[in-house]
Amino acid sequence: MDINRIKKDVEQCIKEKGEELWGLARYLWENPEYNFNEFKSSRAVSELLESDRFKVVKGICGLDTAFCGTADLLFSPGTMENVKQSFSEMRKKYE
């Protein structure tokens, strides 16, 4: 695994998403909410994840503001072979 290649990919992702993430951070800072009542922030973060094709399950653990975001790759249409191939290609990228 080439750690320098991983670092470059992370840096590229930050460059591409940086403004959007800073915008989210500013929104969260400007709209503080009490614990277990983070309705605005929960909505903002989950919507950002959904816009990046994450599958978001809301209201988990019996909390209206709790959610879980999962990368879309595992839920996209296609056979398991396509998923295995995608992981194989990703792994090769970092070898």
N, CA, C and O atoms as a printed pandas DataFrame, in Angstrom:
     atom_number atom_name residue_name chain_id  residue_number  x_coord  y_coord  z_coord
0              1         N          MET        A               1    0.854   -1.174    0.000
1              2        CA          MET        A               1    0.000    0.000    0.000
2              3         C          MET        A               1    0.898    1.235    0.000
3              4         O          MET        A               1    1.797    1.363    0.831
4              5         N          ASP        A               2    0.648    2.117   -0.918
5              6        CA          ASP        A               2    1.454    3.325   -1.063
6              7         C          ASP        A               2    0.796    4.476   -0.311
7              8         O          ASP        A               2   -0.180    5.064   -0.777
8              9         N          ILE        A               3    1.348    4.788    0.863
9             10        CA          ILE        A               3    0.763    5.825    1.722
10            11         C          ILE        A               3    0.807    7.197    1.049
11            12         O          ILE        A               3   -0.085    8.017    1.264
12            13         N          ASN        A               4    1.827    7.451    0.243
13            14        CA          ASN        A               4    1.909    8.751   -0.433
14            15         C          ASN        A               4    0.804    8.915   -1.463
15            16         O          ASN        A               4    0.282   10.013   -1.655
16            17         N          ARG        A               5    0.451    7.819   -2.125
17            18        CA          ARG        A               5   -0.651    7.893   -3.092
18            19         C          ARG        A               5   -1.980    8.137   -2.377
19            20         O          ARG        A               5   -2.819    8.904   -2.850
20            21         N          ILE        A               6   -2.159    7.480   -1.244
21            22        CA          ILE        A               6   -3.374    7.697   -0.454
22            23         C          ILE        A               6   -3.453    9.152   -0.014
23            24         O          ILE        A               6   -4.515    9.769   -0.102
24            25         N          LYS        A               7   -2.341    9.704    0.458
25            26        CA          LYS        A               7   -2.305   11.107    0.880
26            27         C          LYS        A               7   -2.682   12.025   -0.272
27            28         O          LYS        A               7   -3.446   12.972   -0.087
28            29         N          LYS        A               8   -2.150   11.753   -1.462
29            30        CA          LYS        A               8   -2.479   12.585   -2.626
30            31         C          LYS        A               8   -3.963   12.519   -2.954
31            32         O          LYS        A               8   -4.576   13.537   -3.277
32            33         N          ASP        A               9   -4.544   11.322   -2.872
33            34        CA          ASP        A               9   -5.975   11.178   -3.144
34            35         C          ASP        A               9   -6.813   11.930   -2.114
35            36         O          ASP        A               9   -7.815   12.555   -2.463
36            37         N          VAL        A              10   -6.406   11.873   -0.852
37            38        CA          VAL        A              10   -7.126   12.596    0.203
38            39         C          VAL        A              10   -7.002   14.096   -0.023
39            40         O          VAL        A              10   -7.983   14.829    0.108
40            41         N          GLU        A              11   -5.800   14.554   -0.362
41            42        CA          GLU        A              11   -5.600   15.979   -0.640
42            43         C          GLU        A              11   -6.468   16.433   -1.812
43            44         O          GLU        A              11   -7.033   17.526   -1.775
44            45         N          GLN        A              12   -6.577   15.603   -2.850
45            46        CA          GLN        A              12   -7.413   15.946   -4.000
46            47         C          GLN        A              12   -8.878   16.035   -3.604
47            48         O          GLN        A              12   -9.594   16.937   -4.038
48            49         N          CYS        A              13   -9.310   15.112   -2.794
49            50        CA          CYS        A              13  -10.692   15.120   -2.322
50            51         C          CYS        A              13  -10.972   16.390   -1.516
51            52         O          CYS        A              13  -12.027   17.006   -1.671
52            53         N          ILE        A              14  -10.037   16.777   -0.667
53            54        CA          ILE        A              14  -10.197   17.992    0.136
54            55         C          ILE        A              14  -10.267   19.218   -0.771
55            56         O          ILE        A              14  -11.063   20.125   -0.533
56            57         N          LYS        A              15   -9.436   19.242   -1.807
57            58        CA          LYS        A              15   -9.482   20.362   -2.753
58            59         C          LYS        A              15  -10.840   20.445   -3.444
59            60         O          LYS        A              15  -11.396   21.530   -3.617
60            61         N          GLU        A              16  -11.361   19.294   -3.832
61            62        CA          GLU        A              16  -12.632   19.269   -4.549
62            63         C          GLU        A              16  -13.810   19.616   -3.646
63            64         O          GLU        A              16  -14.756   20.266   -4.090
64            65         N          LYS        A              17  -13.765   19.194   -2.396
65            66        CA          LYS        A              17  -14.897   19.357   -1.479
66            67         C          LYS        A              17  -14.673   20.444   -0.437
67            68         O          LYS        A              17  -15.562   20.717    0.370
68            69         N          GLY        A              18  -13.509   21.062   -0.443
69            70        CA          GLY        A              18  -13.133   22.005    0.604
70            71         C          GLY        A              18  -14.136   23.109    0.861
71            72         O          GLY        A              18  -14.537   23.327    2.005
72            73         N          GLU        A              19  -14.547   23.808   -0.182
73            74        CA          GLU        A              19  -15.487   24.921   -0.008
74            75         C          GLU        A              19  -16.816   24.440    0.544
75            76         O          GLU        A              19  -17.409   25.080    1.412
76            77         N          GLU        A              20  -17.275   23.317    0.038
77            78        CA          GLU        A              20  -18.540   22.761    0.499
78            79         C          GLU        A              20  -18.452   22.371    1.980
79            80         O          GLU        A              20  -19.383   22.615    2.747
80            81         N          LEU        A              21  -17.335   21.768    2.369
81            82        CA          LEU        A              21  -17.159   21.370    3.773
82            83         C          LEU        A              21  -17.010   22.583    4.685
83            84         O          LEU        A              21  -17.536   22.594    5.798
84            85         N          TRP        A              22  -16.289   23.612    4.213
85            86        CA          TRP        A              22  -16.182   24.839    5.017
86            87         C          TRP        A              22  -17.539   25.505    5.157
87            88         O          TRP        A              22  -17.866   26.041    6.216
88            89         N          GLY        A              23  -18.325   25.473    4.101
89            90        CA          GLY        A              23  -19.675   26.030    4.167
90            91         C          GLY        A              23  -20.518   25.303    5.201
91            92         O          GLY        A              23  -21.253   25.929    5.965
92            93         N          LEU        A              24  -20.411   23.994    5.223
93            94        CA          LEU        A              24  -21.123   23.210    6.225
94            95         C          LEU        A              24  -20.623   23.553    7.622
95            96         O          LEU        A              24  -21.421   23.731    8.543
96            97         N          ALA        A              25  -19.314   23.645    7.782
97            98        CA          ALA        A              25  -18.742   23.967    9.093
98            99         C          ALA        A              25  -19.224   25.334    9.582
99           100         O          ALA        A              25  -19.571   25.499   10.751
100          101         N          ARG        A              26  -19.241   26.311    8.671
101          102        CA          ARG        A              26  -19.733   27.651    9.046
102          103         C          ARG        A              26  -21.201   27.601    9.450
103          104         O          ARG        A              26  -21.601   28.228   10.431
104          105         N          TYR        A              27  -22.005   26.852    8.692
105          106        CA          TYR        A              27  -23.422   26.727    9.004
106          107         C          TYR        A              27  -23.614   26.114   10.390
107          108         O          TYR        A              27  -24.423   26.603   11.178
108          109         N          LEU        A              28  -22.878   25.054   10.688
109          110        CA          LEU        A              28  -22.995   24.402   11.991
110          111         C          LEU        A              28  -22.575   25.350   13.120
111          112         O          LEU        A              28  -23.203   25.384   14.178
112          113         N          TRP        A              29  -21.503   26.118   12.883
113          114        CA          TRP        A              29  -21.015   27.062   13.886
114          115         C          TRP        A              29  -22.036   28.167   14.143
115          116         O          TRP        A              29  -22.246   28.583   15.283
116          117         N          GLU        A              30  -22.663   28.633   13.071
117          118        CA          GLU        A              30  -23.610   29.746   13.181
118          119         C          GLU        A              30  -24.997   29.310   13.662
119          120         O          GLU        A              30  -25.835   30.159   13.967
120          121         N          ASN        A              31  -25.245   28.024   13.733
121          122        CA          ASN        A              31  -26.539   27.492   14.158
122          123         C          ASN        A              31  -26.367   26.449   15.258
123          124         O          ASN        A              31  -26.692   25.277   15.066
124          125         N          PRO        A              32  -25.854   26.879   16.413
125          126        CA          PRO        A              32  -25.629   25.890   17.483
126          127         C          PRO        A              32  -26.951   25.310   17.991
127          128         O          PRO        A              32  -27.980   25.983   18.022
128          129         N          GLU        A              33  -26.884   24.048   18.383
129          130        CA          GLU        A              33  -28.078   23.370   18.898
130          131         C          GLU        A              33  -27.684   22.544   20.120
131          132         O          GLU        A              33  -26.546   22.092   20.243
132          133         N          TYR        A              34  -28.641   22.359   21.015
133          134        CA          TYR        A              34  -28.403   21.548   22.201
134          135         C          TYR        A              34  -28.361   20.069   21.833
135          136         O          TYR        A              34  -28.959   19.636   20.848
136          137         N          ASN        A              35  -27.634   19.302   22.658
137          138        CA          ASN        A              35  -27.515   17.870   22.381
138          139         C          ASN        A              35  -28.891   17.198   22.320
139          140         O          ASN        A              35  -29.810   17.534   23.067
140          141         N          PHE        A              36  -28.989   16.253   21.417
141          142        CA          PHE        A              36  -30.213   15.508   21.113
142          143         C          PHE        A              36  -31.302   16.373   20.472
143          144         O          PHE        A              36  -32.428   15.913   20.284
144          145         N          ASN        A              37  -30.973   17.613   20.141
145          146        CA          ASN        A              37  -31.892   18.504   19.434
146          147         C          ASN        A              37  -31.210   19.137   18.228
147          148         O          ASN        A              37  -31.522   20.266   17.848
148          149         N          GLU        A              38  -30.283   18.406   17.635
149          150        CA          GLU        A              38  -29.490   18.934   16.523
150          151         C          GLU        A              38  -30.217   18.718   15.196
151          152         O          GLU        A              38  -29.683   18.081   14.288
152          153         N          PHE        A              39  -31.420   19.242   15.086
153          154        CA          PHE        A              39  -32.234   18.994   13.896
154          155         C          PHE        A              39  -31.669   19.682   12.654
155          156         O          PHE        A              39  -31.623   19.078   11.583
156          157         N          LYS        A              40  -31.240   20.935   12.786
157          158        CA          LYS        A              40  -30.679   21.651   11.638
158          159         C          LYS        A              40  -29.372   21.014   11.188
159          160         O          LYS        A              40  -29.168   20.784    9.996
160          161         N          SER        A              41  -28.489   20.728   12.136
161          162        CA          SER        A              41  -27.189   20.158   11.768
162          163         C          SER        A              41  -27.334   18.738   11.231
163          164         O          SER        A              41  -26.642   18.361   10.285
164          165         N          SER        A              42  -28.215   17.955   11.817
165          166        CA          SER        A              42  -28.446   16.599   11.328
166          167         C          SER        A              42  -28.939   16.632    9.883
167          168         O          SER        A              42  -28.477   15.863    9.041
168          169         N          ARG        A              43  -29.874   17.524    9.612
169          170        CA          ARG        A              43  -30.405   17.660    8.257
170          171         C          ARG        A              43  -29.304   18.121    7.295
171          172         O          ARG        A              43  -29.180   17.583    6.195
172          173         N          ALA        A              44  -28.505   19.112    7.702
173          174        CA          ALA        A              44  -27.463   19.652    6.825
174          175         C          ALA        A              44  -26.417   18.600    6.477
175          176         O          ALA        A              44  -26.029   18.470    5.316
176          177         N          VAL        A              45  -25.962   17.854    7.468
177          178        CA          VAL        A              45  -24.931   16.844    7.220
178          179         C          VAL        A              45  -25.499   15.687    6.397
179          180         O          VAL        A              45  -24.854   15.223    5.456
180          181         N          SER        A              46  -26.683   15.225    6.738
181          182        CA          SER        A              46  -27.251   14.101    5.991
182          183         C          SER        A              46  -27.558   14.494    4.546
183          184         O          SER        A              46  -27.395   13.675    3.641
184          185         N          GLU        A              47  -27.994   15.719    4.319
185          186        CA          GLU        A              47  -28.241   16.171    2.947
186          187         C          GLU        A              47  -26.945   16.247    2.148
187          188         O          GLU        A              47  -26.924   15.913    0.963
188          189         N          LEU        A              48  -25.862   16.686    2.791
189          190        CA          LEU        A              48  -24.565   16.717    2.110
190          191         C          LEU        A              48  -24.143   15.303    1.725
191          192         O          LEU        A              48  -23.686   15.077    0.604
192          193         N          LEU        A              49  -24.292   14.359    2.635
193          194        CA          LEU        A              49  -23.946   12.970    2.322
194          195         C          LEU        A              49  -24.809   12.433    1.178
195          196         O          LEU        A              49  -24.299   11.784    0.265
196          197         N          GLU        A              50  -26.106   12.702    1.231
197          198        CA          GLU        A              50  -26.996   12.235    0.171
198          199         C          GLU        A              50  -26.632   12.842   -1.183
199          200         O          GLU        A              50  -26.752   12.182   -2.215
200          201         N          SER        A              51  -26.188   14.094   -1.176
201          202        CA          SER        A              51  -25.799   14.739   -2.438
202          203         C          SER        A              51  -24.555   14.093   -3.029
203          204         O          SER        A              51  -24.294   14.226   -4.224
204          205         N          ASP        A              52  -23.781   13.390   -2.195
205          206        CA          ASP        A              52  -22.603   12.659   -2.668
206          207         C          ASP        A              52  -22.880   11.171   -2.806
207          208         O          ASP        A              52  -21.963   10.351   -2.768
208          209         N          ARG        A              53  -24.148   10.834   -2.966
209          210        CA          ARG        A              53  -24.609    9.473   -3.245
210          211         C          ARG        A              53  -24.374    8.487   -2.095
211          212         O          ARG        A              53  -24.211    7.288   -2.323
212          213         N          PHE        A              54  -24.357    8.992   -0.875
213          214        CA          PHE        A              54  -24.355    8.104    0.278
214          215         C          PHE        A              54  -25.794    7.666    0.532
215          216         O          PHE        A              54  -26.732    8.435    0.321
216          217         N          LYS        A              55  -25.956    6.450    0.977
217          218        CA          LYS        A              55  -27.268    5.997    1.431
218          219         C          LYS        A              55  -27.358    6.424    2.891
219          220         O          LYS        A              55  -26.525    6.024    3.704
220          221         N          VAL        A              56  -28.349    7.223    3.228
221          222        CA          VAL        A              56  -28.488    7.752    4.580
222          223         C          VAL        A              56  -29.749    7.186    5.217
223          224         O          VAL        A              56  -30.846    7.308    4.672
224          225         N          VAL        A              57  -29.578    6.571    6.369
225          226        CA          VAL        A              57  -30.697    6.063    7.154
226          227         C          VAL        A              57  -30.851    6.996    8.348
227          228         O          VAL        A              57  -29.932    7.145    9.153
228          229         N          LYS        A              58  -32.005    7.615    8.456
229          230        CA          LYS        A              58  -32.236    8.611    9.508
230          231         C          LYS        A              58  -33.044    8.002   10.651
231          232         O          LYS        A              58  -33.765    7.019   10.476
232          233         N          GLY        A              59  -32.903    8.615   11.823
233          234        CA          GLY        A              59  -33.671    8.189   12.985
234          235         C          GLY        A              59  -33.196    6.880   13.584
235          236         O          GLY        A              59  -33.993    6.129   14.146
236          237         N          ILE        A              60  -31.923    6.601   13.473
237          238        CA          ILE        A              60  -31.411    5.341   14.020
238          239         C          ILE        A              60  -31.281    5.433   15.544
239          240         O          ILE        A              60  -31.248    6.525   16.111
240          241         N          CYS        A              61  -31.211    4.304   16.173
241          242        CA          CYS        A              61  -31.040    4.198   17.635
242          243         C          CYS        A              61  -32.138    4.925   18.405
243          244         O          CYS        A              61  -31.937    5.321   19.553
244          245         N          GLY        A              62  -33.282    5.097   17.781
245          246        CA          GLY        A              62  -34.389    5.754   18.458
246          247         C          GLY        A              62  -34.226    7.251   18.623
247          248         O          GLY        A              62  -34.967    7.873   19.384
248          249         N          LEU        A              63  -33.264    7.843   17.920
249          250        CA          LEU        A              63  -33.029    9.288   18.008
250          251         C          LEU        A              63  -33.392    9.949   16.687
251          252         O          LEU        A              63  -32.893    9.548   15.635
252          253         N          ASP        A              64  -34.243   10.943   16.731
253          254        CA          ASP        A              64  -34.663   11.631   15.508
254          255         C          ASP        A              64  -33.498   12.281   14.773
255          256         O          ASP        A              64  -33.539   12.423   13.551
256          257         N          THR        A              65  -32.470   12.674   15.500
257          258        CA          THR        A              65  -31.356   13.388   14.884
258          259         C          THR        A              65  -30.196   12.479   14.492
259          260         O          THR        A              65  -29.243   12.937   13.862
260          261         N          ALA        A              66  -30.260   11.212   14.848
261          262        CA          ALA        A              66  -29.171   10.280   14.531
262          263         C          ALA        A              66  -29.353    9.718   13.120
263          264         O          ALA        A              66  -30.475    9.491   12.667
264          265         N          PHE        A              67  -28.232    9.500   12.439
265          266        CA          PHE        A              67  -28.287    8.917   11.104
266          267         C          PHE        A              67  -27.005    8.148   10.840
267          268         O          PHE        A              67  -26.012    8.296   11.551
268          269         N          CYS        A              68  -27.049    7.332    9.812
269          270        CA          CYS        A              68  -25.884    6.571    9.389
270          271         C          CYS        A              68  -25.749    6.729    7.886
271          272         O          CYS        A              68  -26.697    6.476    7.143
272          273         N          GLY        A              69  -24.581    7.143    7.439
273          274        CA          GLY        A              69  -24.332    7.288    6.011
274          275         C          GLY        A              69  -23.403    6.182    5.531
275          276         O          GLY        A              69  -22.362    5.926    6.136
276          277         N          THR        A              70  -23.786    5.535    4.446
277          278        CA          THR        A              70  -22.994    4.439    3.893
278          279         C          THR        A              70  -22.666    4.749    2.443
279          280         O          THR        A              70  -23.521    5.221    1.693
280          281         N          ALA        A              71  -21.417    4.483    2.046
281          282        CA          ALA        A              71  -20.992    4.761    0.677
282          283         C          ALA        A              71  -21.901    4.064   -0.316
283          284         O          ALA        A              71  -22.256    2.900   -0.132
284          285         N          ASP        A              72  -22.271    4.764   -1.353
285          286        CA          ASP        A              72  -23.219    4.295   -2.352
286          287         C          ASP        A              72  -22.753    3.050   -3.089
287          288         O          ASP        A              72  -23.588    2.300   -3.594
288          289         N          LEU        A              73  -21.477    2.808   -3.167
289          290        CA          LEU        A              73  -20.945    1.690   -3.936
290          291         C          LEU        A              73  -21.628    0.375   -3.569
291          292         O          LEU        A              73  -21.931   -0.433   -4.447
292          293         N          LEU        A              74  -21.868    0.159   -2.300
293          294        CA          LEU        A              74  -22.442   -1.101   -1.863
294          295         C          LEU        A              74  -23.924   -1.226   -2.176
295          296         O          LEU        A              74  -24.474   -2.326   -2.114
296          297         N          PHE        A              75  -24.578   -0.125   -2.512
297          298        CA          PHE        A              75  -26.013   -0.158   -2.758
298          299         C          PHE        A              75  -26.372    0.154   -4.202
299          300         O          PHE        A              75  -27.550    0.253   -4.546
300          301         N          SER        A              76  -25.365    0.309   -5.042
301          302        CA          SER        A              76  -25.658    0.631   -6.427
302          303         C          SER        A              76  -26.126   -0.620   -7.175
303          304         O          SER        A              76  -25.778   -1.742   -6.808
304          305         N          PRO        A              77  -26.916   -0.408   -8.222
305          306        CA          PRO        A              77  -27.396   -1.564   -8.975
306          307         C          PRO        A              77  -26.230   -2.329   -9.593
307          308         O          PRO        A              77  -25.198   -1.736   -9.907
308          309         N          GLY        A              78  -26.381   -3.594   -9.763
309          310        CA          GLY        A              78  -25.339   -4.409  -10.369
310          311         C          GLY        A              78  -25.145   -5.688   -9.595
311          312         O          GLY        A              78  -25.714   -5.886   -8.521
312          313         N          THR        A              79  -24.346   -6.533  -10.152
313          314        CA          THR        A              79  -24.106   -7.816   -9.520
314          315         C          THR        A              79  -23.017   -7.689   -8.467
315          316         O          THR        A              79  -22.277   -6.707   -8.426
316          317         N          MET        A              80  -22.938   -8.706   -7.618
317          318        CA          MET        A              80  -21.878   -8.736   -6.610
318          319         C          MET        A              80  -20.515   -8.772   -7.288
319          320         O          MET        A              80  -19.534   -8.273   -6.737
320          321         N          GLU        A              81  -20.449   -9.351   -8.462
321          322        CA          GLU        A              81  -19.177   -9.402   -9.191
322          323         C          GLU        A              81  -18.686   -7.989   -9.521
323          324         O          GLU        A              81  -17.488   -7.715   -9.453
324          325         N          ASN        A              82  -19.617   -7.089   -9.880
325          326        CA          ASN        A              82  -19.230   -5.698  -10.151
326          327         C          ASN        A              82  -18.682   -5.025   -8.901
327          328         O          ASN        A              82  -17.720   -4.260   -8.970
328          329         N          VAL        A              83  -19.295   -5.311   -7.763
329          330        CA          VAL        A              83  -18.822   -4.741   -6.504
330          331         C          VAL        A              83  -17.435   -5.274   -6.179
331          332         O          VAL        A              83  -16.547   -4.514   -5.793
332          333         N          LYS        A              84  -17.247   -6.584   -6.336
333          334        CA          LYS        A              84  -15.931   -7.177   -6.079
334          335         C          LYS        A              84  -14.879   -6.582   -6.998
335          336         O          LYS        A              84  -13.757   -6.310   -6.573
336          337         N          GLN        A              85  -15.241   -6.382   -8.253
337          338        CA          GLN        A              85  -14.297   -5.810   -9.203
338          339         C          GLN        A              85  -13.939   -4.379   -8.808
339          340         O          GLN        A              85  -12.778   -3.984   -8.913
340          341         N          SER        A              86  -14.910   -3.606   -8.360
341          342        CA          SER        A              86  -14.641   -2.232   -7.938
342          343         C          SER        A              86  -13.671   -2.204   -6.768
343          344         O          SER        A              86  -12.743   -1.396   -6.747
344          345         N          PHE        A              87  -13.883   -3.090   -5.787
345          346        CA          PHE        A              87  -12.967   -3.151   -4.653
346          347         C          PHE        A              87  -11.585   -3.615   -5.093
347          348         O          PHE        A              87  -10.573   -3.117   -4.598
348          349         N          SER        A              88  -11.541   -4.566   -6.020
349          350        CA          SER        A              88  -10.263   -5.072   -6.516
350          351         C          SER        A              88   -9.485   -3.951   -7.199
351          352         O          SER        A              88   -8.282   -3.804   -6.984
352          353         N          GLU        A              89  -10.174   -3.162   -8.022
353          354        CA          GLU        A              89   -9.521   -2.050   -8.702
354          355         C          GLU        A              89   -9.044   -0.995   -7.704
355          356         O          GLU        A              89   -7.960   -0.434   -7.862
356          357         N          MET        A              90   -9.839   -0.731   -6.697
357          358        CA          MET        A              90   -9.450    0.240   -5.682
358          359         C          MET        A              90   -8.214   -0.253   -4.931
359          360         O          MET        A              90   -7.294    0.523   -4.670
360          361         N          ARG        A              91   -8.193   -1.538   -4.585
361          362        CA          ARG        A              91   -7.056   -2.095   -3.855
362          363         C          ARG        A              91   -5.793   -2.007   -4.691
363          364         O          ARG        A              91   -4.733   -1.663   -4.167
364          365         N          LYS        A              92   -5.883   -2.314   -5.999
365          366        CA          LYS        A              92   -4.726   -2.241   -6.894
366          367         C          LYS        A              92   -4.169   -0.816   -6.950
367          368         O          LYS        A              92   -2.960   -0.607   -7.057
368          369         N          LYS        A              93   -5.071    0.143   -6.877
369          370        CA          LYS        A              93   -4.661    1.546   -6.960
370          371         C          LYS        A              93   -3.698    1.904   -5.846
371          372         O          LYS        A              93   -2.830    2.759   -6.022
372          373         N          TYR        A              94   -3.846    1.253   -4.696
373          374        CA          TYR        A              94   -3.025    1.590   -3.534
374          375         C          TYR        A              94   -1.909    0.589   -3.269
375          376         O          TYR        A              94   -1.234    0.681   -2.245
376          377         N          GLU        A              95   -1.706   -0.351   -4.161
377          378        CA          GLU        A              95   -0.626   -1.337   -3.970
378          379         C          GLU        A              95    0.677   -0.803   -4.497
379          380         O          GLU        A              95    1.699   -1.486   -4.426
